[in-house]
């Protein structure tokens, strides 16, 4: 473990506002899940409390917080509702990506004075055609979290030359007025995230809203925005670490629920009238709590490494980047294992549709399947780095 003490502690103001939203998020979670989108009241509250402004540049009215703060704020929101925490995490990450574009594009996205919600899909599932002053873009982008609420989207595209040959991979910024949303998000978990498919047909994107991706992955993109080092953060480790915040909060929510109910819950077909009286259950709860603690330690180590590299103005070395990827997978693995263990402790009643605990379980397992935090890939990446095996597994390192 990295024993260096972090200086990137979360901001109390943002955390206090996130914590104050928990009761509202809990009250609206079931309706959001049923409608497969966050309720209007939830979106309004998240917006008014600045939960979509965390990574927007300060000169546009944003908070420009550290990655560690984002992690802790989104995990706190997820104690109330995993889908709300997920949208805050992903949409803030997309706002961070939008902040890497040229200044003219940043002014268009953020310059209105209101904090926009930015969604995005980096995978280049599209076609482009070079035209005078930019590109026309046609494509479909799956799993666009926040599709119903976003004002802008940052989307992955292949970039072509005048002859139509693909010469680069890029990202483009597209306003919501230029695309449509196709309802495709019918899933077991995170239903209220509305992670539908965006569809664009021959949309014109000017050159200033086009960004080449390879320099971002290589760490050679010149960031010229921000009063803090935030926008110098290494691209792949940053956007990957964002994903684990909601999982941490879901783990804490499951633990709190099971512990709170244990004194009033018997163990069926035993002589225990209270779960708290069983040594086996005491041990199981302790094991789950330790797994959740382990997840936090690894996730925070990853976030602190990213923040530290940004502050020092360098890209982390290959071994550190590989360790970050493994840290994230290990956090995911421990959180989902802890929640599974807690569901055994609580019993079958936790799977009743009326019980919020089953939604926590489903949301966590859905979030854990995001490709950039897949545990086995993270271990392979880290193992190769430790052993000096020069074999590429993923660009997201």
WOVENLIN-V952058 format. One record per backbone hydrogen bond with DSSP energy under -1.0 kcal/mol. NH is the residue of the N-H (numbers start at 1). CO is the residue of the C=O. Records with the same first field share a line. If there is no record, write none. Layout:
NH = CO + CO
//
This chain:
9 = 7
15 = 11
16 = 12
17 = 13
18 = 14
19 = 15
20 = 16
22 = 19
25 = 21
26 = 22
27 = 23
28 = 24
32 = 28
33 = 29
34 = 30
35 = 31
36 = 32
37 = 32
43 = 39
44 = 40
45 = 41
46 = 42
47 = 43
48 = 44
49 = 45
50 = 47
51 = 46
53 = 50
60 = 57
61 = 58
62 = 57
63 = 53
64 = 56
65 = 54
70 = 66
71 = 67
72 = 68
73 = 69
74 = 70
75 = 71
76 = 72
77 = 73
78 = 74
80 = 77
81 = 77
85 = 81
86 = 82
87 = 83
88 = 84
89 = 85
90 = 86
91 = 87
92 = 88
93 = 89
94 = 90
95 = 91
96 = 92
97 = 93
98 = 94
99 = 95
100 = 97
101 = 98
106 = 102
107 = 103
108 = 104
109 = 105
110 = 106
111 = 107
113 = 110
119 = 152
121 = 154
125 = 123
126 = 124
127 = 138
129 = 136
131 = 134
134 = 131
135 = 205
136 = 129
137 = 203
138 = 127
139 = 200
140 = 125
141 = 198
144 = 196
145 = 143
146 = 193
147 = 144 + 194
149 = 146
150 = 146
151 = 117
152 = 117
153 = 174
154 = 119
155 = 172
156 = 121
157 = 170
159 = 168
161 = 165
164 = 161
167 = 159
168 = 159
170 = 157
171 = 211
172 = 155
173 = 209
174 = 153
176 = 151
178 = 175
179 = 176
180 = 199
182 = 197
186 = 184
193 = 190
194 = 191
196 = 194
197 = 182
198 = 141
199 = 180
200 = 139
203 = 137
205 = 135
207 = 133
209 = 206
210 = 207
211 = 171
213 = 169
216 = 213
217 = 213
218 = 214
220 = 215
221 = 215
232 = 229
233 = 230
238 = 234
239 = 235
240 = 236
241 = 237
242 = 238
243 = 240
244 = 241
245 = 242
248 = 244
249 = 245
250 = 246
251 = 247
252 = 248
253 = 249
254 = 250
255 = 251
256 = 252
257 = 253
258 = 254
259 = 255
260 = 256
261 = 257
262 = 258
264 = 261
265 = 262
267 = 272
270 = 267
275 = 262 + 265
277 = 274
278 = 275
282 = 278
283 = 279
284 = 280
285 = 281
286 = 282
287 = 283
288 = 284
289 = 285
290 = 286
291 = 287
292 = 288
293 = 289
294 = 290
295 = 291
296 = 292
297 = 293
298 = 294
299 = 295
300 = 296
301 = 297
302 = 298
303 = 299
304 = 300
305 = 301
306 = 302
307 = 303
308 = 304
309 = 305
310 = 306
311 = 307
312 = 308
314 = 309
321 = 317
322 = 318
323 = 319
324 = 320
325 = 321
326 = 322
327 = 323
328 = 324
329 = 325
330 = 326
331 = 327
332 = 328
333 = 329
334 = 330
335 = 331
336 = 332
337 = 333
338 = 334
339 = 335
340 = 336
341 = 337
342 = 338
343 = 339
344 = 340
345 = 341
346 = 342
347 = 343
350 = 347
351 = 348
352 = 349
355 = 352
358 = 355
360 = 356
361 = 357
362 = 358
363 = 359
364 = 360
365 = 361
366 = 362
367 = 363
368 = 364
369 = 366
370 = 367
373 = 370
374 = 371
378 = 374
379 = 375
380 = 376
381 = 377
382 = 378
383 = 379
384 = 380
385 = 381
386 = 382
387 = 383
389 = 384
391 = 389
397 = 395
//
